[in-house]
Amino acid sequence: MVNYISKPAYKAVAHFGQITPTAFKGYFTSLIFWGTATVFGLATFTEAWPLFQKNVYSKIPVLGKHWQKEVDPQDLPI
Amino acid sequence: MSFYHTVFNTVFKRNSVFLTTIFAGAFVFQAVFDEGVNKWWEARNKGKLWKDVKLTIPGAGEEEDDE
């Protein structure tokens, strides 16, 4: 009896859309670098936004005191 | 030569690192510059600022009644 392969046995690689683990590994370093750039870009442009100042930037260890607003209670409007 | 080589390799080689350097530099610089200028301004105008003057005003902080 002849044992032969009639066609290649195709097997689907695990993927998300067209991104496979191998492709993702190739992009991973770049994504990390661009992610950091994006975070700092957003930080630069939201720096004057009170919501971000209060919740994010005032909590940065050393630099944070720049965004901590301390007004004498006497000087606040009633 | 070596110094420029190091700078090129650490900052300019990858566009993402270059951009991060620019944005991080801008973010940190504006805070440091602002703090520095404020400190200088307050030192230069010491005694003339509201926080110094209000201590010398008698009755400041008491209730004001304008009739």
Backbone of each chain as nested JSON, in Angstrom:
{
  "chains": [
    {"id": "A", "residues": [
      {"number": 1, "name": "MET", "atoms": {"N": [0.838, -1.198, 0.0], "CA": [0.0, 0.0, 0.0], "C": [0.87, 1.244, 0.0]}},
      {"number": 2, "name": "VAL", "atoms": {"N": [0.586, 2.136, -0.891], "CA": [1.398, 3.365, -0.998], "C": [0.878, 4.406, -0.029]}},
      {"number": 3, "name": "ASN", "atoms": {"N": [1.849, 4.894, 0.763], "CA": [1.47, 5.949, 1.71], "C": [2.037, 7.268, 1.192]}},
      {"number": 4, "name": "TYR", "atoms": {"N": [1.193, 8.122, 0.787], "CA": [1.696, 9.396, 0.244], "C": [0.894, 10.557, 0.8]}},
      {"number": 5, "name": "ILE", "atoms": {"N": [1.515, 11.736, 0.654], "CA": [0.847, 12.943, 1.138], "C": [0.15, 13.598, -0.037]}},
      {"number": 6, "name": "SER", "atoms": {"N": [-1.132, 13.718, 0.06], "CA": [-1.868, 14.272, -1.076], "C": [-1.792, 15.791, -1.157]}},
      {"number": 7, "name": "LYS", "atoms": {"N": [-1.653, 16.422, 0.009], "CA": [-1.556, 17.898, 0.017], "C": [-0.885, 18.348, 1.304]}},
      {"number": 8, "name": "PRO", "atoms": {"N": [-0.326, 19.544, 1.332], "CA": [0.294, 20.036, 2.56], "C": [-0.751, 20.201, 3.645]}},
      {"number": 9, "name": "ALA", "atoms": {"N": [-0.352, 19.854, 4.875], "CA": [-1.282, 20.016, 5.986], "C": [-1.141, 21.418, 6.569]}},
      {"number": 10, "name": "TYR", "atoms": {"N": [-1.993, 22.31, 6.111], "CA": [-1.915, 23.687, 6.577], "C": [-2.432, 23.796, 7.992]}},
      {"number": 11, "name": "LYS", "atoms": {"N": [-1.817, 24.701, 8.721], "CA": [-2.207, 24.895, 10.108], "C": [-2.209, 26.402, 10.374]}},
      {"number": 12, "name": "ALA", "atoms": {"N": [-3.297, 26.913, 10.907], "CA": [-3.378, 28.347, 11.151], "C": [-2.57, 28.735, 12.39]}},
      {"number": 13, "name": "VAL", "atoms": {"N": [-1.73, 29.75, 12.219], "CA": [-0.969, 30.27, 13.367], "C": [-1.923, 31.144, 14.184]}},
      {"number": 14, "name": "ALA", "atoms": {"N": [-1.759, 31.086, 15.485], "CA": [-2.586, 31.941, 16.345], "C": [-2.377, 33.401, 15.942]}},
      {"number": 15, "name": "HIS", "atoms": {"N": [-3.461, 34.102, 15.788], "CA": [-3.316, 35.494, 15.331], "C": [-4.45, 36.36, 15.852]}},
      {"number": 16, "name": "PHE", "atoms": {"N": [-4.182, 37.635, 15.889], "CA": [-5.201, 38.626, 16.244], "C": [-5.267, 39.587, 15.077]}},
      {"number": 17, "name": "GLY", "atoms": {"N": [-6.323, 39.48, 14.283], "CA": [-6.347, 40.207, 13.015], "C": [-5.266, 39.615, 12.142]}},
      {"number": 18, "name": "GLN", "atoms": {"N": [-4.307, 40.454, 11.716], "CA": [-3.185, 39.901, 10.95], "C": [-1.917, 39.835, 11.777]}},
      {"number": 19, "name": "ILE", "atoms": {"N": [-2.045, 40.118, 13.064], "CA": [-0.865, 40.129, 13.928], "C": [-0.653, 38.77, 14.571]}},
      {"number": 20, "name": "THR", "atoms": {"N": [0.468, 38.156, 14.261], "CA": [0.835, 36.868, 14.856], "C": [1.842, 37.14, 15.975]}},
      {"number": 21, "name": "PRO", "atoms": {"N": [2.061, 36.167, 16.882], "CA": [3.049, 36.385, 17.958], "C": [4.428, 36.782, 17.435]}},
      {"number": 22, "name": "THR", "atoms": {"N": [4.852, 36.187, 16.343], "CA": [6.165, 36.515, 15.781], "C": [6.209, 37.961, 15.299]}},
      {"number": 23, "name": "ALA", "atoms": {"N": [5.148, 38.372, 14.604], "CA": [5.1, 39.743, 14.107], "C": [5.071, 40.728, 15.278]}},
      {"number": 24, "name": "PHE", "atoms": {"N": [4.304, 40.361, 16.31], "CA": [4.195, 41.242, 17.474], "C": [5.529, 41.394, 18.18]}},
      {"number": 25, "name": "LYS", "atoms": {"N": [6.269, 40.285, 18.261], "CA": [7.59, 40.32, 18.891], "C": [8.509, 41.287, 18.149]}},
      {"number": 26, "name": "GLY", "atoms": {"N": [8.371, 41.295, 16.829], "CA": [9.182, 42.209, 16.025], "C": [8.845, 43.658, 16.275]}},
      {"number": 27, "name": "TYR", "atoms": {"N": [7.569, 43.934, 16.524], "CA": [7.131, 45.316, 16.724], "C": [7.225, 45.772, 18.164]}},
      {"number": 28, "name": "PHE", "atoms": {"N": [7.382, 44.831, 19.105], "CA": [7.262, 45.123, 20.537], "C": [8.168, 46.26, 21.012]}},
      {"number": 29, "name": "THR", "atoms": {"N": [9.452, 46.187, 20.67], "CA": [10.403, 47.223, 21.112], "C": [9.995, 48.594, 20.598]}},
      {"number": 30, "name": "SER", "atoms": {"N": [9.649, 48.633, 19.311], "CA": [9.226, 49.906, 18.718], "C": [7.996, 50.453, 19.412]}},
      {"number": 31, "name": "LEU", "atoms": {"N": [7.054, 49.549, 19.723], "CA": [5.82, 49.975, 20.391], "C": [6.104, 50.576, 21.762]}},
      {"number": 32, "name": "ILE", "atoms": {"N": [7.043, 49.969, 22.48], "CA": [7.418, 50.482, 23.806], "C": [7.984, 51.898, 23.671]}},
      {"number": 33, "name": "PHE", "atoms": {"N": [8.91, 52.073, 22.727], "CA": [9.535, 53.38, 22.53], "C": [8.515, 54.429, 22.11]}},
      {"number": 34, "name": "TRP", "atoms": {"N": [7.659, 54.075, 21.159], "CA": [6.656, 55.039, 20.691], "C": [5.603, 55.319, 21.754]}},
      {"number": 35, "name": "GLY", "atoms": {"N": [5.327, 54.299, 22.594], "CA": [4.39, 54.5, 23.697], "C": [4.921, 55.522, 24.686]}},
      {"number": 36, "name": "THR", "atoms": {"N": [6.205, 55.412, 25.012], "CA": [6.836, 56.379, 25.911], "C": [6.785, 57.778, 25.306]}},
      {"number": 37, "name": "ALA", "atoms": {"N": [7.095, 57.866, 24.015], "CA": [7.051, 59.168, 23.333], "C": [5.64, 59.75, 23.402]}},
      {"number": 38, "name": "THR", "atoms": {"N": [4.634, 58.895, 23.203], "CA": [3.239, 59.349, 23.24], "C": [2.87, 59.871, 24.627]}},
      {"number": 39, "name": "VAL", "atoms": {"N": [3.292, 59.132, 25.665], "CA": [2.991, 59.549, 27.049], "C": [3.587, 60.927, 27.327]}},
      {"number": 40, "name": "PHE", "atoms": {"N": [4.84, 61.121, 26.964], "CA": [5.473, 62.415, 27.211], "C": [4.869, 63.514, 26.342]}},
      {"number": 41, "name": "GLY", "atoms": {"N": [4.46, 63.148, 25.114], "CA": [3.787, 64.127, 24.249], "C": [2.486, 64.587, 24.869]}},
      {"number": 42, "name": "LEU", "atoms": {"N": [1.695, 63.64, 25.352], "CA": [0.429, 63.986, 26.016], "C": [0.692, 64.809, 27.269]}},
      {"number": 43, "name": "ALA", "atoms": {"N": [1.722, 64.418, 28.021], "CA": [2.056, 65.151, 29.247], "C": [2.402, 66.606, 28.942]}},
      {"number": 44, "name": "THR", "atoms": {"N": [3.14, 66.808, 27.853], "CA": [3.53, 68.169, 27.482], "C": [2.313, 69.028, 27.161]}},
      {"number": 45, "name": "PHE", "atoms": {"N": [1.34, 68.428, 26.456], "CA": [0.2, 69.229, 26.018], "C": [-0.945, 69.296, 27.034]}},
      {"number": 46, "name": "THR", "atoms": {"N": [-0.905, 68.437, 28.078], "CA": [-1.954, 68.519, 29.099], "C": [-1.419, 69.136, 30.395]}},
      {"number": 47, "name": "GLU", "atoms": {"N": [-0.207, 69.638, 30.329], "CA": [0.472, 70.149, 31.53], "C": [-0.301, 71.296, 32.185]}},
      {"number": 48, "name": "ALA", "atoms": {"N": [-0.981, 72.114, 31.371], "CA": [-1.684, 73.277, 31.927], "C": [-3.141, 72.961, 32.301]}},
      {"number": 49, "name": "TRP", "atoms": {"N": [-3.532, 71.726, 32.176], "CA": [-4.917, 71.31, 32.41], "C": [-5.11, 71.003, 33.903]}},
      {"number": 50, "name": "PRO", "atoms": {"N": [-5.931, 71.759, 34.625], "CA": [-6.068, 71.575, 36.077], "C": [-6.393, 70.145, 36.504]}},
      {"number": 51, "name": "LEU", "atoms": {"N": [-7.224, 69.456, 35.725], "CA": [-7.581, 68.071, 36.043], "C": [-6.351, 67.174, 36.112]}},
      {"number": 52, "name": "PHE", "atoms": {"N": [-5.464, 67.342, 35.125], "CA": [-4.231, 66.556, 35.088], "C": [-3.24, 67.043, 36.143]}},
      {"number": 53, "name": "GLN", "atoms": {"N": [-3.201, 68.345, 36.357], "CA": [-2.286, 68.898, 37.362], "C": [-2.596, 68.321, 38.731]}},
      {"number": 54, "name": "LYS", "atoms": {"N": [-3.917, 68.301, 39.046], "CA": [-4.352, 67.863, 40.369], "C": [-4.168, 66.354, 40.551]}},
      {"number": 55, "name": "ASN", "atoms": {"N": [-4.558, 65.576, 39.534], "CA": [-4.576, 64.125, 39.688], "C": [-3.284, 63.414, 39.308]}},
      {"number": 56, "name": "VAL", "atoms": {"N": [-2.501, 64.023, 38.429], "CA": [-1.317, 63.315, 37.94], "C": [-0.019, 64.044, 38.284]}},
      {"number": 57, "name": "TYR", "atoms": {"N": [0.117, 65.266, 37.776], "CA": [1.441, 65.904, 37.816], "C": [1.867, 66.328, 39.214]}},
      {"number": 58, "name": "SER", "atoms": {"N": [0.903, 66.668, 40.075], "CA": [1.276, 67.081, 41.434], "C": [1.772, 65.894, 42.26]}},
      {"number": 59, "name": "LYS", "atoms": {"N": [1.599, 64.678, 41.727], "CA": [2.041, 63.492, 42.454], "C": [3.402, 62.983, 42.0]}},
      {"number": 60, "name": "ILE", "atoms": {"N": [4.025, 63.683, 41.038], "CA": [5.371, 63.302, 40.596], "C": [6.352, 63.627, 41.734]}},
      {"number": 61, "name": "PRO", "atoms": {"N": [7.23, 62.673, 42.096], "CA": [8.092, 62.846, 43.271], "C": [8.73, 64.22, 43.518]}},
      {"number": 62, "name": "VAL", "atoms": {"N": [9.671, 64.646, 42.721], "CA": [10.387, 65.887, 43.042], "C": [9.761, 67.081, 42.325]}},
      {"number": 63, "name": "LEU", "atoms": {"N": [9.483, 66.87, 41.052], "CA": [8.967, 67.947, 40.196], "C": [7.537, 68.34, 40.569]}},
      {"number": 64, "name": "GLY", "atoms": {"N": [6.845, 67.443, 41.282], "CA": [5.424, 67.608, 41.551], "C": [5.031, 68.863, 42.289]}},
      {"number": 65, "name": "LYS", "atoms": {"N": [5.944, 69.422, 43.077], "CA": [5.585, 70.592, 43.872], "C": [5.274, 71.814, 43.007]}},
      {"number": 66, "name": "HIS", "atoms": {"N": [5.701, 71.76, 41.76], "CA": [5.392, 72.846, 40.824], "C": [3.884, 72.971, 40.591]}},
      {"number": 67, "name": "TRP", "atoms": {"N": [3.168, 71.851, 40.67], "CA": [1.729, 71.863, 40.393], "C": [0.882, 71.854, 41.659]}},
      {"number": 68, "name": "GLN", "atoms": {"N": [1.536, 71.836, 42.805], "CA": [0.776, 71.862, 44.059], "C": [0.47, 73.309, 44.419]}},
      {"number": 69, "name": "LYS", "atoms": {"N": [-0.812, 73.631, 44.317], "CA": [-1.213, 75.009, 44.59], "C": [-1.522, 75.161, 46.083]}},
      {"number": 70, "name": "GLU", "atoms": {"N": [-0.766, 76.045, 46.717], "CA": [-1.028, 76.307, 48.131], "C": [-1.401, 77.766, 48.311]}},
      {"number": 71, "name": "VAL", "atoms": {"N": [-2.676, 78.006, 48.527], "CA": [-3.157, 79.368, 48.729], "C": [-3.554, 79.516, 50.186]}},
      {"number": 72, "name": "ASP", "atoms": {"N": [-3.122, 80.63, 50.782], "CA": [-3.503, 80.924, 52.157], "C": [-5.024, 80.973, 52.241]}},
      {"number": 73, "name": "PRO", "atoms": {"N": [-5.633, 80.235, 53.157], "CA": [-7.107, 80.223, 53.255], "C": [-7.689, 81.621, 53.422]}},
      {"number": 74, "name": "GLN", "atoms": {"N": [-6.898, 82.503, 54.021], "CA": [-7.309, 83.893, 54.216], "C": [-7.539, 84.609, 52.881]}},
      {"number": 75, "name": "ASP", "atoms": {"N": [-6.801, 84.198, 51.867], "CA": [-6.872, 84.88, 50.573], "C": [-7.924, 84.312, 49.638]}},
      {"number": 76, "name": "LEU", "atoms": {"N": [-8.586, 83.257, 50.059], "CA": [-9.603, 82.66, 49.195], "C": [-10.917, 83.427, 49.305]}},
      {"number": 77, "name": "PRO", "atoms": {"N": [-11.625, 83.587, 48.201], "CA": [-12.922, 84.248, 48.264], "C": [-13.923, 83.411, 49.049]}},
      {"number": 78, "name": "ILE", "atoms": {"N": [-14.798, 84.092, 49.762], "CA": [-15.765, 83.378, 50.608], "C": [-16.891, 82.802, 49.75]}}
    ]},
    {"id": "B", "residues": [
      {"number": 1, "name": "MET", "atoms": {"N": [34.81, 63.506, 19.114], "CA": [34.234, 62.5, 18.2], "C": [33.419, 61.482, 18.988]}},
      {"number": 2, "name": "SER", "atoms": {"N": [34.032, 61.006, 20.041], "CA": [33.374, 59.995, 20.867], "C": [32.117, 60.544, 21.524]}},
      {"number": 3, "name": "PHE", "atoms": {"N": [32.222, 61.807, 21.981], "CA": [31.071, 62.459, 22.635], "C": [29.903, 62.583, 21.667]}},
      {"number": 4, "name": "TYR", "atoms": {"N": [30.186, 63.047, 20.458], "CA": [29.128, 63.194, 19.455], "C": [28.539, 61.844, 19.069]}},
      {"number": 5, "name": "HIS", "atoms": {"N": [29.435, 60.861, 19.068], "CA": [29.005, 59.498, 18.754], "C": [28.007, 59.005, 19.799]}},
      {"number": 6, "name": "THR", "atoms": {"N": [28.341, 59.27, 21.071], "CA": [27.466, 58.849, 22.172], "C": [26.124, 59.568, 22.091]}},
      {"number": 7, "name": "VAL", "atoms": {"N": [26.183, 60.873, 21.86], "CA": [24.953, 61.666, 21.758], "C": [24.108, 61.165, 20.6]}},
      {"number": 8, "name": "PHE", "atoms": {"N": [24.747, 60.921, 19.482], "CA": [24.006, 60.438, 18.314], "C": [23.341, 59.097, 18.596]}},
      {"number": 9, "name": "ASN", "atoms": {"N": [24.107, 58.2, 19.204], "CA": [23.581, 56.848, 19.459], "C": [22.477, 56.825, 20.506]}},
      {"number": 10, "name": "THR", "atoms": {"N": [22.565, 57.718, 21.501], "CA": [21.563, 57.68, 22.571], "C": [20.331, 58.523, 22.267]}},
      {"number": 11, "name": "VAL", "atoms": {"N": [20.48, 59.595, 21.521], "CA": [19.35, 60.505, 21.311], "C": [18.791, 60.481, 19.888]}},
      {"number": 12, "name": "PHE", "atoms": {"N": [19.655, 60.585, 18.895], "CA": [19.165, 60.833, 17.536], "C": [18.928, 59.589, 16.684]}},
      {"number": 13, "name": "LYS", "atoms": {"N": [19.481, 58.48, 17.106], "CA": [19.464, 57.306, 16.234], "C": [18.046, 56.808, 15.963]}},
      {"number": 14, "name": "ARG", "atoms": {"N": [17.24, 56.681, 17.038], "CA": [15.853, 56.244, 16.878], "C": [14.96, 57.468, 16.898]}},
      {"number": 15, "name": "ASN", "atoms": {"N": [14.059, 57.574, 15.962], "CA": [13.162, 58.729, 15.936], "C": [12.284, 58.776, 17.184]}},
      {"number": 16, "name": "SER", "atoms": {"N": [11.858, 57.598, 17.666], "CA": [10.998, 57.567, 18.859], "C": [11.736, 58.091, 20.087]}},
      {"number": 17, "name": "VAL", "atoms": {"N": [13.027, 57.772, 20.195], "CA": [13.826, 58.254, 21.332], "C": [14.052, 59.766, 21.199]}},
      {"number": 18, "name": "PHE", "atoms": {"N": [14.278, 60.206, 19.978], "CA": [14.475, 61.638, 19.713], "C": [13.23, 62.42, 20.134]}},
      {"number": 19, "name": "LEU", "atoms": {"N": [12.085, 61.909, 19.74], "CA": [10.818, 62.573, 20.07], "C": [10.562, 62.555, 21.578]}},
      {"number": 20, "name": "THR", "atoms": {"N": [10.861, 61.415, 22.212], "CA": [10.719, 61.317, 23.673], "C": [11.604, 62.347, 24.358]}},
      {"number": 21, "name": "THR", "atoms": {"N": [12.834, 62.482, 23.88], "CA": [13.762, 63.457, 24.458], "C": [13.195, 64.87, 24.35]}},
      {"number": 22, "name": "ILE", "atoms": {"N": [12.633, 65.189, 23.185], "CA": [12.072, 66.525, 22.975], "C": [10.903, 66.773, 23.924]}},
      {"number": 23, "name": "PHE", "atoms": {"N": [9.96, 65.833, 23.969], "CA": [8.768, 66.027, 24.799], "C": [9.105, 65.997, 26.293]}},
      {"number": 24, "name": "ALA", "atoms": {"N": [9.949, 65.042, 26.703], "CA": [10.34, 64.977, 28.117], "C": [11.105, 66.245, 28.498]}},
      {"number": 25, "name": "GLY", "atoms": {"N": [11.96, 66.683, 27.586], "CA": [12.717, 67.918, 27.841], "C": [11.802, 69.108, 27.991]}},
      {"number": 26, "name": "ALA", "atoms": {"N": [10.803, 69.209, 27.105], "CA": [9.848, 70.326, 27.157], "C": [9.055, 70.287, 28.457]}},
      {"number": 27, "name": "PHE", "atoms": {"N": [8.588, 69.081, 28.825], "CA": [7.767, 68.909, 30.027], "C": [8.544, 69.28, 31.292]}},
      {"number": 28, "name": "VAL", "atoms": {"N": [9.77, 68.791, 31.389], "CA": [10.579, 69.065, 32.575], "C": [11.051, 70.519, 32.571]}},
      {"number": 29, "name": "PHE", "atoms": {"N": [11.473, 70.992, 31.401], "CA": [12.018, 72.353, 31.328], "C": [10.997, 73.403, 31.728]}},
      {"number": 30, "name": "GLN", "atoms": {"N": [9.755, 73.267, 31.251], "CA": [8.78, 74.307, 31.579], "C": [8.525, 74.391, 33.082]}},
      {"number": 31, "name": "ALA", "atoms": {"N": [8.524, 73.235, 33.752], "CA": [8.312, 73.239, 35.21], "C": [9.51, 73.856, 35.93]}},
      {"number": 32, "name": "VAL", "atoms": {"N": [10.708, 73.435, 35.532], "CA": [11.922, 73.935, 36.188], "C": [12.107, 75.429, 35.917]}},
      {"number": 33, "name": "PHE", "atoms": {"N": [11.884, 75.839, 34.68], "CA": [12.035, 77.243, 34.298], "C": [11.032, 78.121, 35.039]}},
      {"number": 34, "name": "ASP", "atoms": {"N": [9.792, 77.646, 35.121], "CA": [8.734, 78.372, 35.818], "C": [9.074, 78.544, 37.302]}},
      {"number": 35, "name": "GLU", "atoms": {"N": [9.51, 77.449, 37.919], "CA": [9.908, 77.502, 39.331], "C": [11.057, 78.481, 39.533]}},
      {"number": 36, "name": "GLY", "atoms": {"N": [12.035, 78.401, 38.645], "CA": [13.225, 79.25, 38.748], "C": [12.886, 80.725, 38.626]}},
      {"number": 37, "name": "VAL", "atoms": {"N": [12.096, 81.054, 37.606], "CA": [11.721, 82.453, 37.386], "C": [10.882, 82.973, 38.552]}},
      {"number": 38, "name": "ASN", "atoms": {"N": [9.956, 82.127, 39.052], "CA": [9.136, 82.534, 40.207], "C": [9.991, 82.817, 41.437]}},
      {"number": 39, "name": "LYS", "atoms": {"N": [10.961, 81.946, 41.681], "CA": [11.853, 82.13, 42.833], "C": [12.627, 83.435, 42.701]}},
      {"number": 40, "name": "TRP", "atoms": {"N": [13.154, 83.667, 41.496], "CA": [13.926, 84.881, 41.24], "C": [13.041, 86.113, 41.435]}},
      {"number": 41, "name": "TRP", "atoms": {"N": [11.825, 86.071, 40.888], "CA": [10.889, 87.184, 40.968], "C": [10.526, 87.502, 42.426]}},
      {"number": 42, "name": "GLU", "atoms": {"N": [10.262, 86.435, 43.179], "CA": [9.888, 86.644, 44.58], "C": [11.051, 87.142, 45.41]}},
      {"number": 43, "name": "ALA", "atoms": {"N": [12.265, 86.702, 45.083], "CA": [13.449, 87.188, 45.795], "C": [13.691, 88.661, 45.468]}},
      {"number": 44, "name": "ARG", "atoms": {"N": [13.498, 88.996, 44.191], "CA": [13.745, 90.365, 43.748], "C": [12.72, 91.333, 44.332]}},
      {"number": 45, "name": "ASN", "atoms": {"N": [11.49, 90.871, 44.498], "CA": [10.427, 91.753, 44.979], "C": [10.042, 91.49, 46.427]}},
      {"number": 46, "name": "LYS", "atoms": {"N": [10.946, 90.901, 47.153], "CA": [10.685, 90.588, 48.56], "C": [10.298, 91.859, 49.324]}},
      {"number": 47, "name": "GLY", "atoms": {"N": [9.22, 91.758, 50.078], "CA": [8.765, 92.92, 50.837], "C": [7.69, 93.699, 50.116]}},
      {"number": 48, "name": "LYS", "atoms": {"N": [7.547, 93.486, 48.82], "CA": [6.545, 94.214, 48.042], "C": [5.373, 93.32, 47.623]}},
      {"number": 49, "name": "LEU", "atoms": {"N": [5.526, 92.02, 47.884], "CA": [4.484, 91.088, 47.451], "C": [3.352, 91.018, 48.471]}},
      {"number": 50, "name": "TRP", "atoms": {"N": [2.189, 90.622, 47.999], "CA": [1.016, 90.558, 48.878], "C": [1.265, 89.706, 50.117]}},
      {"number": 51, "name": "LYS", "atoms": {"N": [1.933, 88.581, 49.931], "CA": [2.156, 87.685, 51.082], "C": [3.034, 88.345, 52.15]}},
      {"number": 52, "name": "ASP", "atoms": {"N": [3.881, 89.325, 51.75], "CA": [4.686, 90.047, 52.736], "C": [3.916, 91.24, 53.288]}},
      {"number": 53, "name": "VAL", "atoms": {"N": [3.182, 91.903, 52.37], "CA": [2.492, 93.149, 52.731], "C": [1.323, 92.887, 53.684]}},
      {"number": 54, "name": "LYS", "atoms": {"N": [0.6, 91.817, 53.457], "CA": [-0.623, 91.585, 54.25], "C": [-0.337, 91.401, 55.742]}},
      {"number": 55, "name": "LEU", "atoms": {"N": [0.883, 91.007, 56.06], "CA": [1.244, 90.848, 57.469], "C": [1.394, 92.204, 58.16]}},
      {"number": 56, "name": "THR", "atoms": {"N": [1.681, 93.255, 57.369], "CA": [1.902, 94.587, 57.943], "C": [0.628, 95.42, 57.996]}},
      {"number": 57, "name": "ILE", "atoms": {"N": [-0.443, 94.929, 57.355], "CA": [-1.688, 95.689, 57.375], "C": [-2.455, 95.38, 58.658]}},
      {"number": 58, "name": "PRO", "atoms": {"N": [-2.729, 96.4, 59.478], "CA": [-3.474, 96.135, 60.699], "C": [-4.921, 95.78, 60.392]}},
      {"number": 59, "name": "GLY", "atoms": {"N": [-5.423, 94.785, 61.058], "CA": [-6.814, 94.403, 60.85], "C": [-7.037, 93.538, 59.626]}},
      {"number": 60, "name": "ALA", "atoms": {"N": [-5.974, 93.191, 58.936], "CA": [-6.143, 92.318, 57.773], "C": [-6.584, 90.946, 58.248]}},
      {"number": 61, "name": "GLY", "atoms": {"N": [-7.541, 90.395, 57.576], "CA": [-8.04, 89.103, 58.003], "C": [-9.29, 89.225, 58.843]}},
      {"number": 62, "name": "GLU", "atoms": {"N": [-9.507, 90.427, 59.393], "CA": [-10.753, 90.617, 60.144], "C": [-11.872, 90.918, 59.173]}},
      {"number": 63, "name": "GLU", "atoms": {"N": [-13.078, 90.823, 59.656], "CA": [-14.223, 91.059, 58.783], "C": [-14.306, 92.532, 58.405]}},
      {"number": 64, "name": "GLU", "atoms": {"N": [-14.481, 92.732, 57.091], "CA": [-14.567, 94.121, 56.64], "C": [-16.014, 94.494, 56.424]}},
      {"number": 65, "name": "ASP", "atoms": {"N": [-16.405, 95.631, 57.005], "CA": [-17.776, 96.112, 56.825], "C": [-17.752, 97.463, 56.121]}},
      {"number": 66, "name": "ASP", "atoms": {"N": [-18.189, 97.462, 54.902], "CA": [-18.303, 98.735, 54.17], "C": [-19.753, 99.17, 54.197]}},
      {"number": 67, "name": "GLU", "atoms": {"N": [-19.989, 100.262, 54.902], "CA": [-21.384, 100.73, 55.001], "C": [-21.575, 102.018, 54.221]}}
    ]}
  ]
}
